């Protein structure tokens, strides 16, 4: 029986009166509680209340209940006293009737226990991120963050929920994969001690291992502007963080070190993207790099914009996951990666990150600066940069040929997001 307060109970039918032993006489029937299962937490959270129950028709010893938040729970009726081996209930398979046949009418030594719980996707999802590459067993993994601060790991191939990570106490605003075994999660906790006019929050940025569930604090918490966006570089070495009302930051994901905090003259970031083609891996002489005050870690003075990249270094176009796993344990490896940033005035900035040094952003001259509506989204794949603006205009800029094409549909409103297909060589773009 499912009670109003969310409890589950097993009740046995009792007969009393003269009709209990003689046919045709009046009989009184009542139900008495044999065992029950109540959880005080369910009395506080209405979403935990069972909304439907079902009894196993074969043995009547298993009960399935569906709660208001979509969870499927299975409960078992277990005997406290083991059945006699000679009785039918002493076998490995028995029913509730067989189990009750050897007990006294007024004493049922049973208990109701929770055997397992099957969780569902949390309500009110806020963000979804698909793993850029297949897992170790070839599965396609997806991360889903919700309003409760929980990040759920889903196997899209099997359609099953793998894990729940209770990381935050507030809604998840940003999620990014770091390889196939780690991810970065961000949530903004409202600061009630500060004045409401300052709009200051406490940003929770965590680095999580999906194998063990261990979460590490990536950056310290303080009263600051809310984080709007995070982007992980191609080799999973650097993390770019964009705030709502303060300059962006670039962090090293291997040492959790702040590499660069842009000056206050840095404009508000609308979107940003790391290059998937124009990046370099440089092997350093460990003996030389340890002496000379960090020689070789600075950005080469010949570094230019991605349109005119140097040819004296070899461009790496391997899979980022395999390449990162191959080089992450080797000392003396330096990653040089490129980041482009789009601001609210349609200016495009180029930032070079190499080792522990970040080269200040330089503006890239574009054909649409000041001639189109406010840009709202951007994506970058190999030599192709695509943009979407608030007027529904879609622009594609080829960095190699230095040509751009624009198209506009009157049926489109503001373009909120653009995304390339992750398949190599496929330049299909999805616009929202």
N, C-alpha and C positions, 0 to 999 in steps of 0.2 A: 504494500500500500504506500502511495506517495502522499505525504501530508502537506498541509498548507505552508508550514514553516520550512519546507525543503527536506525534511527527514524521510527516511525509508524504513519501513517496518514489515516484519513477517508476522501474520496473525493466524491463529488456528481456530477452526470452528468447533464450538462446544455445544453439546445437546444436554438438556436437563429436563426434568419433569417425568411424568409417568410414561409419556410417549417415547422416551429414550430407550425403554426396554420392552414396551408393549405396543403392538400395532393398534392404531385407531384412537389412542389416548392423546391428550394435548401435549405438545412438546415445545420447549423454549430453546431457541438457537441464539448463540452469541459468539462474538469473535474476541479472543484474548491475545494480547501481544506476546509473542514468543521471543523475539529479538528485534532490535532496532539499531539504526545507524544515524546519528545526528552529528552534525558538525556546526560548531558555533559560528564559523566563518560564513557558512551559507545563510545564517540568519541575518548577517550584516550586508551581504552582497546579493541582490535579487537575481543577478545574472547567473548565479550558481544554482538556482532552484531548478529541479527537474521539471521539464515540460511534457515529458512522455516516457513511459516505461513499458517494457515488454519482457515476459517470462519465457524462458526456454521451454518449448513444448515437449521435448524428449525426456528431460530429467527433472525439470521444475526446480533445479537448484541454482540456476544462473539467471541473473536479472540484468538487463541492459537499460540504461537511463540516458536520455538526452537532456542536457541542461540548456538554460537560456542563452549562454554564450557559445553554443555550438559544440561543446565537448561531449564525447560519447564515453560513458563510464560503464564498466562491467563489475557487478557485485556477485559474490558467491556465498551460498549458504553452506557453512562448514560445521560438522559435528565437533563439539568440544571433547566428547568422549568417543574414542574410536569404536566403530561397530564390531560386533563379534565376528570372528572369521567364519563361523559356521552359518551365519545368517546371510540372506541375500544382499543385505547392505554391506557385508564384509568384502564383497568383490570390488574390483576396480571401477565398475560401472553400476550405479544404482540410482533410483529415483527418490524423490522426497517422500512418497508414500511408503516405500520399502524402508527408508531410514526411520520413519516415524512409527513403524509397526512394532519395533522392539522397545519403544520408550513408553513410559507411563503417560497416561492421558494428561496429567497435570504437570509434567516436567519434561520439557524439550531442551536438552543441553546443546543448543546450537548458537551460532554467531553469524552475523552478516558482515563480511569484509569486502573491501574494495580490491579487486584483482588487478585491474589495469585501467588506464585512461588514454583515450585517443583524442588529441588536441586538434582543434580546427584553426583556421586562419583567424587572427585577431580582427576585431572590428575596427572600422575607420582607418584603413591603411593610408599612410602619408607619402611613402616613397617605395619604389621597386627598382632593384638593380640586378641585372643578369650577369653572371660570371662571363668575362670575355673569352674564356677558353674552357674546354671540357675538363672535368675533374679527373682524378687518378684512375677511376674506374669507367671513364667515358660518360659520366652522367652530366646533365646540364643543371647547374645549381642557380637558384634565385634567392635573393635576400629581399625581405619585405619588412619595412618598419611601420609601426602603427602609433596611434595616439597615446597608448599606454606606456610608451618607451620600450617596447619589446621588439626585438629583431628576430624574425623567423626565417629559418633556412629550409627551402623547399626543393625537392627533386622534381624538376619539371617533366622528366621522361616518365617517371612512375606516378606522378601526381600525388606524392606523399610528403608530409611534413616531417623533416628530419630532426630539427632541433629548435628550441626556444631559447633565446638569450635575453634575460631580463636585465638590461644594461642601464636604462635611464628611468627617471621618475617623471618625465615630461615627454611630449611628442618628439619622435625622431624626425629631423629635418634634412639630414644628409647621410648618404651611404655610398661608399666606394670600395670596390674590390682591390686587394693588394695580392695579386697572384690568385691561386686557387685554394689557399689554406688560411688566408687572413683577410680582414676587411677593416675599414675605418668607419666608425659611427659617430654621429654628432647630434646633440640635442641642446636646446637653449632653455635654461631654467630661469624663470622670471625672478628678479631680485626685488623682494618686497620691502627691503630696508632702504633702498635708494628711492629718490624722488621719482614719481611717475612721469615727470616731464623730461627726465634724462634718457629714458628708454634703454637703460642698461640691463644686461642679463649676465648670467654665468653660463659660459659655453662648456659643455662636456664633450670632449673629443677623446675617443677610446680606440685603441688598437687591439683587435680581438682575434684570437686563434680559434677557428671553428672545430679543430680536433679536440682540444682540451677545454674550450670555453673560457680560457684565461683572458682577462681584459686588462690592458695596461693604459694608464693615463698618458696620452701623447703630449699634451701641453697643459701647463697649470691653469687653474681656474681663477678668474678675476672679474671685476665689474667692467664690462666692455660692451661694445656694440655686438649685435647678434650676427652669427655666421650665416651667410646666405648660400655659399657654395664651396665645395671642396673638389679638387681634381688631382688624381694620382698620375704620375708620369708613366711613360711607356715601359720603362724598365723597373717600375715600382720602387724607385729610389727617392723621389722627391714628392712632396705634397704642397700644393698651392691652396691657400685659404683666402676666400674673399668675404669681407664683412659688409654690413649694411651701411655703416657711416664711418669707417676708418680704413686706413691703407691695408692692402693685402699683405700676407706673409707667405714665406716659402720655408718649409721644414724638410729636414733629412729624415727619412723613414727608417733608416738603419740605426741611427744613434739618437733619434728623437731630439734633434738639435735644431734650434732656430737659425736658419742660414741668413735670412734677410727679411727685414721689415721695411717696406717701402716708405718713402718720405711722405709727409703730410700733403705734399703737392700731388700725390698720386690720386687720380680721379676715381670715382665710384665705378666698380667693375659690374658690367652687365653680364658678360659671359667670358669664358676662357677655355683654351684647349691646348693640350700637349701634342707635339708632333709625333706621328707614328712612322716617319721615314727619316727625317733629318735629325739624326742623333748619332753619336759616336761613342765607342768604347776604347779607351786608351790604357794600355798596360804600362805601369810605371816601374822604374827600378826602385825596389823597396829600400835599398841602402841609401840611394840618393834622396829619396823622398823623406827619409827619417832625419837626414842632416841637411842643414842649410835653411832652417826655419820654414819648412813647408814648401820648398821649391817645387814647382810643377803643379801645384794645386790651384794656382791662379788662372783666370781666364786668359787665353791667348789674345794678344792685342790684335791679331789678324781676324778675330771672329767678326763676321758680318751678319747681315740679316739673312733669313733662310732663303731668300730669293737668290742670293749670291754666295752660297755656301762654299767653303774651301774645298779644294780637290786633293789636298795633300794628306787627308785622313780618309780611311775607308768607311763608307756608309754601311751600317749594319741593318739588315732587313730580315733577321731571323725572328722566330716566334719569341715574344717577350717573356713568356712563362719559362720556356726551356732555357733561354739565354740567361735569365735571371738566376735560375737554379744552378746553372753551370758556373756562374761567376761570383755568386754572392759569398761563397766561402773562400775565395782567393783574395789574398792581400795584394795591394798595388794595382787595383783596377779603378779607373776613373770614368765616370759616366758624364757625358756632355749631352744635355737635352735642351730643347727649345720650347718656349711657351709663348703663345700669343694671347693678348688680353684686349677685350673690346670694352670701351667705356661708354658712358651715357651720352656722349657727344659724337658718337660714331668714329672715334679715333681708335686706330689699331696700334697696339704696342707690342714690341718683341723683346722678350727677356731670355737670356742665356744662363743656364745653370750648369756649373762644372765643378764637381767635387764639393768643397766647402765655400765656394765663391759664387756670387750671383752678380752678373753684369746688369747695370741699370738699364731699364727699358728705353728703347729708342722708338720713335714713331715711324710707322710704315705708311708711306704715301699710297692712298687708295683713290679710286675714281669716283666713289660715291660719297666721300666726306662732304657733308653740307648740302648734298643734292637730293637726298632721300629722307624718308621718315626715320624716326629713332629706331636703331637696330635693337632687336630684342633677343636674338638667339644666334649661335654660331657653332659650326662643327668643322673639324679638320681631319682629312685622311690623305696621306701621301702628299701629292702636289695640289690638292683641291681644297679650297676654303669655301664654305657655303654660309650664307647669312640670310636671316629673315627679319623683317622690320614690322613696325606696328601697323602699317598700311596693307599688309598682306603681300608685299613684294618679296620675291625670292631671288637672291643673287648667288652666282657661282664664280669664283675667281681661281683661275689656273695659274699657279705660281711659276711653273716652268715656261709656259708660253706668254705669261703676263697679259692674259686676256680675261675678260669678264663677260658674263651673260646674265641678263636679268629678265624675269617674267613676273607678271602680275595678273591675278584673277580677281575680279570684282566680287566673287563669292566668298573669298577668304577674308577673315578678320585679322587680328593680330596673330603673328606667328609666335607661339610661346616657346617652342623647343624644336630643334632639328637634330637628327641622329643618323649617322651612316650605318649601313649594314656591316656587321663585324667580319663577314667573310672576306678573305683576301681577294683583291681584284674586283670585288663587287662594290660599285659606287652608287647603289640605290640609297636614296635619302628619304627618311620618314619625317614629315613635318606635322607638328601639332598646332 
